[in-house]
Amino acid sequence: MRLAVFAAQPRINGYTAADEVTQVYDAQALIGPTAIMGPP
């Protein structure tokens, strides 16, 4: 869904579609260990 926005406008606030994909994978990498250990 978010990548569809970049199809209409290739750059949004200085971010590209590659930046968006990187942000999604980074967020998943940070959420994974938290999900295993549970909330504090």
N, C-alpha and C positions, 0 to 999 in steps of 0.2 A: 504494500500500500504506500509506504513512504517513498519507495523508489519511483513510483508513478509520478510523484510531484516533480522529480528531477527530469522526467521525460519532457515535461512542459517547459521547465526552466533549468538549464544545466548547472547553474550556480545560484545558491541561496545563502545569503549572508557570508559568502566566502567559502562555503562548504560544497563539495562535489558529491556525487553518488558514491564514490570510493570512500570518502570520509564517513558517510552515513553507514556503510557496511562495516567499516572498521569500528565505529562507535557501538554498533549492535553487538559485535563479537566481543569487544572489551567489556561491555556491560554483562554479557552472559558469563564471561570468565570471572568476574567479580561476584556475581550472584551465586554461582555454583558452590563454592566452598561455604558460603553462608547458609545455603539450603541444606547442606550435609550436616553442619554443626547445629543448626537451629538458631532461633533468635536468642539474643543475650538474656 
